Every structure is written in structure tokens, then in C-alpha cells.
Amino acid sequence: MKTLMIILTGTFLIGMLARAQDLPNGEIGISVNVTANPLIVSNLADENVIGLTPGISVELVPDGGGGFQDGSDVPNPVYSSIVFNSTPGQVLITGESSGSVIVSFALPYELYSDGSTSGIVRVDYNGTSGCWENASSSGELHYFNPKNPETVILDPTEGNGTIIFLGGIFTVDPQTEAGVYTGTALITAAYASN
């Protein structure tokens, strides 16, 4: 009886293995591209907007030089003062020269006080709210909407970085009290796949 059980078990296992060999199979190749230079994102400056008043809305477009463009068609001392006294947010990205990098933001759409005042500053973004330039090609600005991922080509000169500037459209609610209203924009950078 024991011999019969061993023979039946062995026959069963051989039958199962034979069926397993009838199953079609395939393969997937895996390739890993290791770059020589890791991406580094360094904060150069926080965005600082000065001079807004309740009920005002202003669009601040980075100029690529650490300031904002004064886009007023006619002399506007209030707007020009805001532009002159404010600075865009700035980060420096370094990595593989001429590397293709996808940059994306998690953006604030409302700024709040520390609780000592009440009100809200609303923020929106458009196609000129963000820009980037390479250190070796000063003046060649690439504008983009920071709501959407942007493909950035890192500076082609070894050791140089690419600077990203952030502006926005700021609207102060009419009932907002004087004070400082803050928020945080997070930036993520990753090499684009080939």
C-alpha cells in the first residue's frame, strides 16, 4: 500500500510538472541608467512680496535677475513700488550637464497669517509665473506655468546650475488686516527618462 501511494504521488507530481512546462512564458528586460551627478535643489531665496493692500490684485512676473518685471503701461507708483521691493522665490538645480529634468510644484493658493490678524491673500499662477535660465546663458529665459510640470534642460557647462524663479498673481481680500501672510511652495525635480 505504501509503495502504491508513493507511485501515485510521484505520478501526480510528474503530471503537474509536465503541465507547468506547457504554460507560455516571456521575459522583461530591466535597464538602470546611473548618472554621474545626482540632482541637487538648493533654495536661493524665498518669495517676498511687499506693499500689497486690501482689495488689490497684482501679477508679479520674474525677470530672471532676482526681481520682477514692471509691466505697467503707464507710470503707476504703487505697482512699481511693489515690484521694486519684492523678490521672486529662487532655487538652483545642479546635476548632469545638459540633463533633461522634470520640475513640478506643490503650490499654495491661499496665504494665511500666524493668527494675530485675519484675512487671506489668494495666489494664482499662469504662463509667466515661473521661469528658468541657465547660468551660462544669462538672459535666455524660459517661462512656464508652475501649475504644470516643466521640462528643464540643465546648464550645459559643467559645474554651472539652472535657476528657477517663482512669481504669481496675488490678490488681497478686501477685509484682510495688515500683517504677514505666508505659505510654502514645494518643488520636486527628477531626471526625465530616456
Steps between C-alpha positions, in 0.01 A plus 500: 500500500786736585668423170176569314461841677857598411446401135170692482653810665800490268274456195288795616806728546645404162162575339487843666856584393421395144196733498709788643741461210212549254433857628628775271750738653684817410758730641544868589838665477594752769738787433627749757665823387728625779600865460830636612347805667202482734247782483534763772231763561618792715286788627653833395219733616149483640233696316433829675220734389488843665247781472170328425187657649145365555302468178805512270603236245842496337672268252870457574708366210861398582763684295770231529729736689361459851218752460165546329416672171325836528227439244297815556405673174480840669693617805345335804698584815314249721555210259859605429571515874366145547713375209813682620475384864398137434709196405405176325561160652817346361651153497819374340505155338832332430562159350611337175597770248230534230289249693125500437316554830128508576414764759163513675355709783255457783374857518309698761181665375421683825738666744409537868630701793645354818163560670573851626304651208212381286449479127639319199737570214407290198764384252456374145748420225517527120747450213733778623495419872808280478817516294839332483836588355843341486788682666713484183227645274401808697192671365348198324185455707257211464158591645254236617187449708610343831160326528630259235820291496781666303788331318819691572830444317779547753787734429736349240810635673636256759471642851238763412142483618154579374297758694122481532306814597144503639253789490123495491176697501427631850154621605435642847141457622340839585449412869859379552680669789856629476756232583717226353328215313703192416495170315747249357566387144668160472709416195586153376763425236574167331700398195273433204511142377654437158 
